[in-house]
Structures are given as C-alpha cells and as structure tokens.
Amino acid sequence: MPAHIVVPEVGESIVEARVARWMKNVGDVVALGDPLVELETDKVNLEVPSPVAGVLSRIDHQAGADVKIGEVLGVIDESGAAAAAPAAAAQAEVPAAAAAAAKVPDSDKTRATPTAKKAAEQNDVNLASVKGTGVAGRVMKSDVEQAAKGSAPAKAVAPVPAPAAPAVRPPAPRAASGDRSEERVRMSKRRATIARRLVEVQSTAAMLSTFNEVDMSGVMALRERRKVAFKDKNGVNLGLSSFFVKAAIGALKAIPRVNSELQGDEMVLKHYYDIGVAVGAAEGLVVPVLRDADTMSFAQVEQQVRFYAKAAEEGTLSLADLKGGTFTITNGGVFGSLLSTPILNPPQAGILGLHAIKDRPIAVGGQVVIRPMMYIALTYDHRIIDGSEAVRFLVKIKELIEDPGALLID
C-alpha cells in the first residue's frame, strides 16, 4: 500500500518550504521514522521522517523545488519492504571480485560539469588530475582548458617585424586580472524572506534613527571585578548582553510606547518584555527571543544568549525560539561596526543597535580623558514614537549603563 510523504505543518506563519536535499534515493528501503528529506523554510530547516516502513518508490519534488504545506513530496511503498529483503540478501552474496570489477573508474567519479567532460575528451585530459575551481571543487570547462594548455607543447611563433616608424606608441597590454568568472547562487528561503521583509518595513514604517554615546568604564570595571566569581558560579562569562538587556527593559518601562506595535489605527502597548537578540548565522541573521526577560537574572540572560548563539551556528534553533518578541537588540560591534542605523524587526516599533567599544578622548570635569566609548542607536517607528521619546529612551540606556549599580535598583 502506498503512503504519501507530505510537507508537514511547521508554524502558523510558514506556508511554504524548499526541498533542500533528499537523504534517500528511489528504491531505498526505509524504516519507520527514518529521515527522508530535508526542507528549508524562511526560519528553520527540518527533516521529514518516513511515515511507514517500506521502499521509497517515487520522488515528486527534487532538491531546489518550492512546495506548499500539505503537498506530496513522494511515495513509500509499504509492500516493497518485504520484497526488498530477499534482494538485499542476494546482493550480500555477490563475490568481492565481481563487486570490485563493477566499480566506476575514478575519472568518472570526478565532479565535473558536462561541458568540462566534453572538453576533457576533446583535449585528452584526465579529469581526475584537474583541480576544480567551481562550487565544492567542481571541475569547470575553464579548468580543463587551462590543464590542456599546461600540458601542450608551446608552439613556435614567427616574429612579426616592427613598423618602420610608428606615429603613435600602441598602449601597453592590460595586466591579467586573474579569475573573472561569475557564479549564480539561488537565495535560500531565509535570505529571500529577510530581503522581502527589509524592503517591506522600509515601505510601511516611518523609520528614523537617533544616536547617543555611552562611557563603558563602569561596566568594564564591574565585569573585571566579578568575571571570575561569576563564571565559577554560573558556568558562563559575564558579557555585555545582560547589561544591555536589563538597561533596555528599564528604558522600555520608562518609555512604554517603544515596547509596542501598530495594528491598523491602534497602538498595541506590550506590558511584558520579550527581548529579541540578533544572532549571526550562516544563512542570515536570526532573532531568538528571551521570554519575560524582566524576570531573568544576569546569569540566565548570559546562559540563554550563549545557548542561542550555539544553536544558530549549528542550525538547531526551533520556531518557538524565534517567535514573537516586543523589542530587539542587535550588536554590530562584534563585527567591528563603529556606527550604523539598524532596520526595524517588524512589527516591533523599536530596535537598539550596539557598536564597537573604542578608546576616545572625552571631557570629564573640565579635563580631557581617554575612556572606552560606545555609540548606540535607536531606530524607531515615528508613527508611534515621538522624537523626544526616542531621545529620552537612549538617555535612559546611557544612564543605566554608565551607572551599572542602578540596574539592580531600577
């Protein structure tokens, strides 16, 4: 009896996916629960397990195809499992010598484009000896042609007599600029969604950014004093994330409209604090959320941020980790950014941008001193938040960070 492999329900906001790769081939015997195909969505990648035991008899959508939720990806033949067992036993009895004779020559296994293979035949070039410059080391036609040039004897060229009296000196030949090849790479579902949402938010929100600078001396001195004891007790370093999450919550409580969103002609003011922390990943930026961050300790914030960073790197973040959020913090400083204007994470009304800490001369008490300074930026939806509120929000952040003891009192 055939059983359909379907695109599963992933989340209410996800309506389609892309087939990333099949882990089984047509004719393979599969057990109940075996991973069959990996799907790529705009938020997470997931594996679709086999609904039954049997033989994969049909694949309806190959790698790279876009599919809808509930669409059939392929078919498992449950009756094929019994028929496959004797065939597998017979295959095991094939003599080793016969199996060795059936091996494909190494040159045929070489990953090469069809045009590269044809060029290799025409130029009598062994593909196995050609180093590929394409994706994943794939041998391109240009690689074969270069190899053919390197092995062919140089042809004698008859000297060309120079003109008796040239009126104008010809221009010198341009030096070779190396590889000028191009490559087309299809955008991943996540990258395509990021691109679409960034354009949408710029078209639908009245975004404006305001800036301030923060003296990080107090935070850095506190971290230096407490770093050993904090790590011994909590198993994680005392970073900057916990300070800015706590400072952001204090500022959100002082300026409530920054912790809101616009729905039609109504402002939805959030009286809870789910803080999104932007994390870089291979497929693009993701924003996992610290739920009820106002109830978390410094250690819990650092532990959760560290967990999210590792999960983003390994591609194991779940949809629940990414869902919601009332306000976002992004830190371009970890990549060396000195100043930037972050883009809103819709439907949120505000996002705080952190930047690199740099020693700069500032005036303190009538004296010029060198202090570790950080520029901070707030991008906000001007439809909801007035400029004065945005400025006061950053001033509150500045006050709390420059006097970190106030974070405990506030």
LINHULIN-V184466 format. One record per residue. N is the residue number from 1. PHI is phi in degrees with one decimal (* if undefined). Layout:
N PHI
N PHI
//
This chain:
1 *
2 -77.2
3 -124.6
4 -83.8
5 -98.0
6 -117.8
7 -71.2
8 -77.5
9 -67.8
10 -105.2
11 -173.7
12 -64.4
13 -93.6
14 -110.5
15 -115.4
16 -148.5
17 -146.2
18 -127.8
19 -71.5
20 -81.8
21 -167.2
22 -93.8
23 -95.9
24 -130.0
25 -108.7
26 -58.2
27 99.2
28 -73.3
29 -81.4
30 -127.3
31 -98.8
32 -58.4
33 90.3
34 -62.0
35 -66.6
36 -105.6
37 -145.9
38 -102.3
39 -108.7
40 -111.2
41 -113.4
42 -73.7
43 -120.2
44 -139.3
45 -101.1
46 -143.6
47 -99.7
48 -99.7
49 -83.3
50 -71.5
51 -73.7
52 -146.8
53 -88.9
54 165.8
55 -124.5
56 -69.5
57 -98.6
58 -155.6
59 -119.3
60 -90.9
61 -134.3
62 -80.9
63 -56.2
64 98.7
65 -80.4
66 -89.4
67 -133.7
68 -97.8
69 -60.5
70 88.4
71 -73.0
72 -79.1
73 -92.3
74 -177.5
75 -134.1
76 -106.5
77 -94.5
78 -65.1
79 -71.2
80 -71.0
81 -65.0
82 -67.8
83 -71.4
84 -76.0
85 -64.9
86 -61.6
87 -63.8
88 -66.9
89 -66.0
90 -65.6
91 -64.0
92 -67.3
93 -88.9
94 -64.1
95 -58.5
96 -61.6
97 -64.2
98 -67.1
99 -64.1
100 -65.9
101 -67.4
102 -83.3
103 -64.7
104 -79.9
105 -55.0
106 -56.6
107 -64.3
108 -76.4
109 -82.6
110 -60.4
111 -72.9
112 -148.3
113 -74.0
114 -56.7
115 -67.6
116 -68.6
117 -63.0
118 -65.5
119 -64.3
120 -66.1
121 -65.2
122 -67.5
123 -103.8
124 54.6
125 -110.9
126 -79.2
127 -58.7
128 -63.8
129 -95.1
130 -97.8
131 -84.3
132 -82.7
133 -113.4
134 -81.9
135 -61.9
136 57.7
137 77.2
138 -67.1
139 -79.5
140 -100.6
141 -59.4
142 -63.8
143 -65.4
144 -65.9
145 -62.7
146 -65.6
147 -64.7
148 -65.4
149 -64.6
150 -69.2
151 -93.5
152 -82.5
153 -66.7
154 -67.1
155 -88.1
156 -71.4
157 -117.5
158 -67.4
159 -65.2
160 -99.0
161 -64.7
162 -75.1
163 -62.2
164 -58.9
165 -150.0
166 -64.4
167 -74.5
168 -132.0
169 -69.0
170 -66.4
171 -66.7
172 -68.0
173 -62.4
174 -70.9
175 -65.1
176 -61.6
177 -100.9
178 82.1
179 -68.5
180 -116.3
181 -75.3
182 -122.8
183 -140.9
184 -99.3
185 -122.4
186 -68.6
187 -66.9
188 -69.5
189 -59.7
190 -66.6
191 -64.4
192 -64.8
193 -68.8
194 -58.5
195 -60.7
196 -64.6
197 -68.6
198 -66.3
199 -68.9
200 -62.0
201 -67.0
202 -72.1
203 -88.6
204 -111.1
205 -112.7
206 -92.0
207 -79.6
208 -145.9
209 -121.6
210 -129.9
211 -130.9
212 -154.6
213 -130.0
214 -125.6
215 -81.7
216 -89.5
217 -57.7
218 -62.2
219 -64.8
220 -67.2
221 -67.3
222 -64.8
223 -62.1
224 -64.1
225 -70.3
226 -106.7
227 -61.1
228 -68.8
229 -63.0
230 -64.6
231 -69.2
232 -61.1
233 -80.2
234 -112.4
235 73.5
236 -147.9
237 -72.7
238 -84.3
239 -96.8
240 -85.7
241 -56.3
242 -63.6
243 -63.3
244 -76.7
245 -63.5
246 -65.7
247 -65.8
248 -63.0
249 -64.0
250 -60.4
251 -70.5
252 -65.2
253 -67.2
254 -76.2
255 -123.2
256 -60.7
257 -69.6
258 -69.9
259 -100.1
260 -145.5
261 -147.4
262 -103.6
263 -126.3
264 64.5
265 -104.5
266 -121.6
267 -93.7
268 -101.7
269 -86.7
270 -92.3
271 -103.2
272 -135.4
273 -129.9
274 -100.7
275 -96.5
276 -82.3
277 -119.4
278 -67.1
279 -130.1
280 -75.8
281 -137.2
282 -58.9
283 -88.0
284 133.7
285 -66.4
286 -124.7
287 -129.3
288 -67.8
289 -117.1
290 -88.3
291 -73.6
292 47.0
293 -63.3
294 -68.9
295 -95.3
296 -89.6
297 -81.9
298 -56.6
299 -64.7
300 -64.7
301 -62.9
302 -63.4
303 -65.5
304 -69.3
305 -63.7
306 -63.9
307 -61.2
308 -63.9
309 -62.9
310 -68.2
311 -65.5
312 -65.0
313 -65.7
314 -89.4
315 73.5
316 -111.7
317 -64.5
318 -97.0
319 -63.2
320 -62.4
321 -65.8
322 -101.5
323 -78.2
324 80.2
325 105.1
326 -106.5
327 -159.0
328 -123.6
329 -119.9
330 -126.7
331 -121.7
332 -74.1
333 -63.4
334 -66.5
335 -101.1
336 101.1
337 -67.9
338 -90.4
339 -162.2
340 -157.1
341 -116.2
342 -63.9
343 -98.6
344 -56.9
345 -101.6
346 -62.0
347 -93.2
348 -65.2
349 -97.0
350 -151.9
351 -145.0
352 -99.8
353 -106.3
354 -103.7
355 -138.9
356 -66.4
357 -89.5
358 -130.8
359 -69.5
360 -139.3
361 -76.5
362 -135.9
363 -91.4
364 -131.2
365 59.3
366 79.8
367 -118.3
368 -89.2
369 -129.2
370 -97.0
371 -133.7
372 -75.1
373 -115.8
374 -132.5
375 -82.2
376 -123.5
377 -133.8
378 -119.7
379 -97.0
380 -141.2
381 -87.1
382 -68.7
383 -68.0
384 -106.4
385 -108.5
386 -78.0
387 -59.1
388 -64.2
389 -67.3
390 -63.7
391 -64.5
392 -65.6
393 -61.8
394 -67.5
395 -62.2
396 -64.5
397 -56.8
398 -59.0
399 -61.7
400 -70.8
401 -73.7
402 -74.9
403 -128.4
404 -59.5
405 -62.6
406 -67.7
407 -62.9
408 -73.9
409 -73.6
410 -68.7
//
